[in-house]
Amino acid sequence: MASVPDISPKDTWEALRNDPQAALVDVRTDAEWNFVGLPDLGAIAKQTVLIPWQIYPGMQVNGHFADQLHKAGLTPLHRVYFICRSGARSLAAGQAAQSAGFPHAFNVADGFEGPVDADGHRGTVAGWKAEGLPWRQR
């Protein structure tokens, strides 16, 4: 199995914008989607695919993850960019996707919110939000 490369949020945005076969899969929990926000791909006429890697609140791994990728219309031809809060769950999801037959899996480095800043807040240092990419509250 090939390794899942880390791709910056800005490079991910460019790939999504320019590649019809590129898709963004947000693997955070429904609680995170509802309370933290989502990448907004409306300006490029795409939608973020929402498939949790872990199920809240127990945080057990989603045993239907690969099936849900297929049900979302994704195929091995797609280049699939996985995003989570900070890049750890999305890396695991990308590895699982590769094992399930999706060879073009990428990890969005630093995720949606990135690491905490000096004040303990996320979203200001690195990641999708910190890079000024479009996002919205659900």
Secondary structure, DSSP 4 states (H G I P E B T S, - for coil): -----EE-HHHHHHHHHH-TTEEEEE-S-HHHHHHT-EE--GGGT---EE--SEETTTTEE-TTHHHHHHHTT--TTSEEEEE-SSSHHHHHHHHHHHHTT---EEEETTTTT-S--TTS-SSSSSSTTTTT--EE--
